[in-house]
Structures are given as structure tokens and as C-alpha cells.
Amino acid sequence: SERAITPPVNGTDIRTTLNVDIQNIAERALRNRLSQSEELNAGTVIVMEVATGEIKAMVNLEKYNGGYVERYNYAIGQRGEPGSVLKLTSLAILLEKGKVKLEDEMKAEVYYKIGKKVYEDKYLRSYDKITIQRGFEISSNNVFIIQVWKNFGRDLSTQQEYTDLLKAMNLHYDHDIEINGLGKATIPAPSDMVRKWHHTDLASLAFGYAAEVTPLHTVTLYNA
């Protein structure tokens, strides 16, 4: 018997913003970096065009059986506390609200106590006084803990003001991309119903902790 033949139908075109050359360069760079360290097991590289926000390269590699494989999209799925890269938001908020100027000097406090918690900053050991700008340059934790706490730590309303300003930067923006597995960024706040707000959360946010974001959220913040 004759088999019915179904005529072909044109499929949907797939269009990406990826640049093959940049993608190859990014992959080689990541492989090289991973090969130089026994402590690093995986990594990701995102190249975003400043003018448009388009992703020109996105590479995810992890070590496996003596080689490298790409089986998980760390760039969009791996949530974590970003650390010092988030100090830019603290500086921006302090400057925007007129709380500090870059040239302002402050005491370089190696130890700073909030409640029962003591924050130690070894970077400040060689300073008596330090400017806000220099504190940012050396990635000082206590410079930003102190400034954020003194200016926004008075009560829950001022702490809420800080988290509102942080969220206004769209750091936790849910990216509208057609890729499965996008991690959801979270920024705690006094009004947060997800978990209880701790008074040390404000200090943690000041130097890049307590919040959880993906690498894509971080690179988008810096691109903006």
C-alpha cells in the first residue's frame, strides 16, 4: 500500500544576538582560567553590549572527567550572594541621596559593631582616615557598612527606604528571555513576607550579601 506523504512545512527561524567570534573568545578565556586553578570547578562568562543590552556571548563550563562540559546554565540559573560587586549600589544610593561625597573622609574603623555582631575589615589596617572614594577603590567592607548603617539604620522605616532604593535599580528584575531555568533574584526588606528581616541584613546588603542574584542580574546592573 502507498504511504501518505506529508508535505514539508517551513519551521520557525531562530534568531540570537550571540556573536560567534566573541563566543569563541569567551569560551577559550574561561577554559584557560579554569585550567589554572584546582579550586575552581565551574564558571560562566557573559558578554553584554553596552549600547543595546544584547548578549553577545554566554559560556558555561564545568570540569568533568578530565575535560570540560556545558550542562548547566550558571549564567542565568546560579543564584548567590554577589559580594563586593554590589558595593556599587551602596555607593550610588549614598551619593544620590546626598549622604556622602566621594572626597568625604571618615575614620578607618577596622572593627565595627552592630548589635552583637562585630565586622572586621583588614583592608583598613593601614589607614587612620579614609575617603569614600578610596574605600570603594580598595573594596572596603566597613566603609560601606558604616555609611549605610549611619544613614539608613536608624529604624525600620529608614531601612525600608534603603531596600526600596536598591530595588528601584531593578537589580531583581525578572528578565524576559526565552530560556528555561532563569533564577529569581531576591532582595530582603523589612516589609518582606518571605522571611523575617534581621537588623544585620542592612549591613549585609551594604557590602553585597543577604541578596541573591544570578550573574545575568549582576552584569545587567553594571551595564545600566
Secondary structure, 3 states (H helix, E strand, C coil): CCCCCCCCCCCCCCCCCCCHHHHHHHHHHHHHHHHCCCCCCEEEEEEECCCCCCEEEEEEEEEECCEEECCCCHHHHCCECCHHHHHHHHHHHHHHCCCCCCCCEEECCCEEEECCEEEECHHHCCCCEEEHHHHHHCCCHHHHHHHHHHHHCCCHHHHHHHHHHHHCCCCCCCCCCCCCCCCCCECCCCCCCCCCCCCHHHHHHHCCCCCEECHHHHHHHHHC
